Amino acid sequence: MHVLFYSTSSIFFDPKTTVTKRFPTAKQELEILAKNFPEHRFTVATQLPGMFFLDLNGTENFEKAPEIRYEIIKTDREEETADFLSSLNPDVAIAATFFTAPFDWLTAKDALVAQFLRKKGIRTVCHSLQTALICFDKWHTHQTLLQLGVNTPKALYVNHALFINAGNRKTIKSNVYKTALLSEIKDLRFPVVIKDTTGLSSYGMDVLENFGQVQDWLRSKKFTSDRIIEEFIKGGQFGAEIEASPKKNGKREIRILPPLAFSVNRWGITSPKQSVKTGPVTAGGCQLEQLKDTLEKIARALEFEGLAQIDLVFDGEKWFVIEINPRLSGMTETCSVMEGKSLFERLLKTAGIEKKDREGQAQKTNFVLNIKFPLLTDEEFARLSKTPCIKKLYQIENLAARQERKKGYCEAVIAADTKEQLQKEAETLAEVLPEKTEKAFFDAAANLMAGL
């Protein structure tokens, strides 16, 4: 069988500004994939930056696995992309949708490509366009969750044009929309979160403690587009991934992976570049069966097809769904280590392709910790990669960035058979590069691991 992994992008990207380092490298993981599945042929077709697929080194060249065919998609039109992918003659095309700022909308682009591929008779594994659009617009997501009876924070939608400009029209004496909305905001339970309706992750999100702060924010230069104001749910923050296969004989196979616990910053928000992640969460008081039922309900209602990630808060009694991301996520590689599989194996499984020696076997689950380091030198990266507990290293460096915090970071994933072993491995890891070990991250990791 000829298996095609594909992904598209919507940004202008200069490969000369980005250096990525991986352990193992994407090339090595694809070599292992080809070795483990010798009965299949594999092609990777992607637009740059080709997240998860390519090892970028600040040039337009990258190392390639000799058994894998690589294609860089040049066109930006979805139908032309589908024509090109169809010319590769795949038996199945699996979307490996990644994420990029400023808009989290690449699932929709990959879905459009999949629509054209299906019209050409090519089997696909990809979330639908409807699913992509529901999850891209966070207010649409909120309304959908309410319709499904899923716990989600109470929220209000702020129409920027009406709030700012309606009262400026000569025939209007007072801005009724603004007055009414401010009245509704007063009835919310504080603190509240203000976030973009279409943004990526927690970028641009603010936590405000009272009504006065909200008024000041709405008068500030930050308020440039429609926003959502939602009640801030106090509790532990988590994420969970879902694996879903296309329907077969009218049935869809859904697998809910155990959740990971996330650390938060001083505002109580999970910051993508600073968060610590660990799991699986197994604590008896976390209502995990309730969570599993909720996530399966969402997956079936939205007809997931592929990998998806959901952000969650547990307030001690109930689970709340904060956001749905039908794509690969910042926790995908960590979940892959937890599952004892590569990302590519997990993508294959959604297409019904699995190693024969694993068929029917019980899934082994590792305890994992994902923790951040500052940018590492080549020597430091090599030293860290030789640490026995290290299963994954990923570093991204932006050569064009001027501010230190935007230049990049290194992410390490370690694994162990038990929670106690994981805690010991974390202590060992902290001693490998003492000059680059940030105590705050390891303290956060210790607190999270204690609660697993």
C-alpha positions, 0 to 999 in steps of 0.5 A, spaced: 500 500 500 502 507 498 501 511 504 501 519 503 502 523 509 500 530 507 500 537 511 498 544 508 500 551 511 497 558 510 504 562 512 509 565 508 515 561 511 523 562 510 527 556 511 533 560 512 530 563 519 529 557 522 533 551 525 530 545 528 533 539 532 530 533 534 532 526 538 530 522 534 530 526 528 524 526 523 529 522 518 530 517 523 523 516 525 521 515 518 527 510 517 524 506 523 517 507 520 519 504 513 523 498 516 517 496 521 512 496 515 516 494 509 510 492 506 508 499 505 511 505 501 511 512 504 510 519 501 511 525 505 508 531 502 508 538 505 508 545 505 513 549 509 515 549 515 513 541 515 512 541 522 513 533 525 516 531 518 522 535 516 529 537 520 530 544 518 537 547 519 537 554 516 537 552 509 532 550 504 535 543 504 534 537 509 536 530 511 531 525 508 530 518 509 532 514 503 526 509 503 521 515 504 519 519 498 519 527 500 515 532 496 514 540 498 507 542 496 509 549 492 501 551 490 497 554 495 490 553 492 487 547 495 484 544 488 491 544 485 494 541 491 489 535 491 491 534 483 498 534 485 497 529 491 493 525 486 498 525 481 503 521 486 498 515 486 496 514 493 492 508 496 490 512 502 492 520 504 492 521 511 492 529 514 498 530 519 495 537 520 500 542 524 499 549 527 501 556 526 500 563 528 496 567 527 490 563 525 489 556 527 485 554 521 490 549 517 485 543 519 480 547 514 485 547 509 487 540 509 479 538 509 478 542 503 484 538 500 481 531 502 474 533 499 478 534 492 482 527 493 475 523 495 472 526 489 478 523 485 476 516 489 482 516 494 481 514 501 483 519 506 483 520 513 482 527 515 477 531 519 471 534 515 471 541 513 464 542 518 468 540 524 474 544 522 470 550 522 466 549 528 473 548 532 476 554 529 471 559 531 471 559 539 464 562 539 461 556 535 465 551 539 462 554 545 455 554 542 456 547 540 458 544 547 452 547 550 448 544 545 451 537 547 450 538 554 458 539 555 460 543 561 464 549 558 465 556 562 459 561 561 461 566 556 459 572 552 461 574 545 463 581 544 462 584 537 468 589 536 464 593 531 458 594 534 461 595 541 466 601 538 462 604 532 455 603 533 455 610 538 459 614 533 453 614 527 450 621 527 443 618 528 444 614 534 444 617 541 446 612 545 450 605 544 444 600 546 449 594 545 455 596 549 450 598 555 447 591 554 453 587 554 457 591 560 450 589 564 451 582 562 459 582 564 457 585 571 453 578 572 459 574 570 463 571 576 470 574 576 475 573 574 474 572 567 478 571 561 478 575 555 480 571 548 480 572 541 475 568 537 480 565 532 487 565 535 492 560 536 493 557 543 493 562 549 497 567 545 493 574 547 489 571 552 488 576 559 485 574 565 482 580 569 480 580 576 474 585 576 469 589 572 473 595 572 479 591 569 474 589 563 472 596 562 479 598 562 481 593 557 475 594 552 478 601 552 485 599 550 489 598 544 488 591 545 481 591 543 482 590 536 477 585 534 471 580 536 472 577 543 470 572 548 469 574 555 468 567 559 468 565 566 475 563 569 474 556 572 479 555 577 482 548 578 487 543 575 488 544 567 489 538 563 489 536 556 487 529 552 488 526 545 483 522 541 484 517 536 478 516 531 478 512 525 473 513 519 467 509 519 467 502 517 460 499 516 457 505 519 461 505 525 467 509 527 472 507 532 474 512 537 480 511 542 480 516 548 487 517 551 489 518 558 489 526 560 496 529 561 496 535 567 499 542 565 502 547 569 500 554 569 503 561 569 502 566 574 495 568 571 493 561 571 494 560 564 497 554 560 503 558 556 505 553 550 512 555 551 513 555 558 508 549 560 510 542 563 506 536 562 505 530 565 501 524 565 497 519 565 493 522 570 490 516 574 488 519 581 481 516 583 478 523 585 478 525 578 472 522 575 476 519 569 470 515 567 466 521 566 471 525 562 472 519 557 464 519 556 464 526 555 470 526 550 467 520 546 460 524 546 464 530 543 468 525 538 462 522 535 458 528 535 463 532 531 465 526 527 473 526 528 477 523 523 484 522 525 488 525 531 485 531 536 486 534 542 482 537 547 483 543 553 480 541 560 479 544 567 477 539 573 474 544 578 474 538 583 468 535 581 466 536 574 470 537 568 470 543 563 471 543 556 475 549 554 477 548 547 477 543 541 483 542 536 482 537 531 489 537 529 496 535 531 498 539 538 503 541 542 502 534 546 502 530 541 509 527 541 508 526 549 502 522 548 506 518 543 511 517 548 506 515 553 503 510 548 510 507 546 509 509 539 511 514 534 507 519 531 507 516 524 505 509 527 499 513 531 497 516 524 497 509 521 493 506 526 487 511 524 487 509 517 487 501 520 494 500 519 498 497 525 504 492 526 502 485 526 506 483 532 501 489 536 495 486 533 490 484 539 496 486 544 494 490 550 497 497 550 502 499 554 502 506 557 508 509 560 508 515 565 511 521 561 514 528 563 515 534 558 519 539 560 522 545 557 530 548 557 532 554 554 536 554 547 541 549 547 548 549 544 549 543 539 554 540 545 549 541 550 543 538 546 548 531 544 549 531 552 542 531 553 540 526 548 545 521 551 541 521 558 537 514 558 531 517 560 530 521 554 525 519 549 524 525 545 528 532 544 525 538 540 528 545 539 526 550 535 530 556 534 528 563 530 534 566 527 530 572 525 528 574 532 531 579 536 527 578 543 531 573 547 524 570 549 522 569 542 528 566 539 526 559 542 526 553 547 528 546 547 523 541 549 524 534 553 520 528 554 522 523 559 518 516 560 518 511 566 514 505 568 511 508 574 510 514 577 515 513 582 521 512 577 519 518 573 520 522 579 527 519 580 528 520 572 526 528 573 531 529 579 536 526 574 535 530 568 535 536 573 543 534 574 545 533 567 545 541 565 545 544 571 547 551 567 541 550 563 536 547 568 530 552 570 528 551 577 521 553 576 520 548 571 522 542 575 518 545 581 512 545 577 513 538 574 514 535 582 508 538 584 504 535 578 507 528 578 505 528 585 498 529 583 498 523 578 
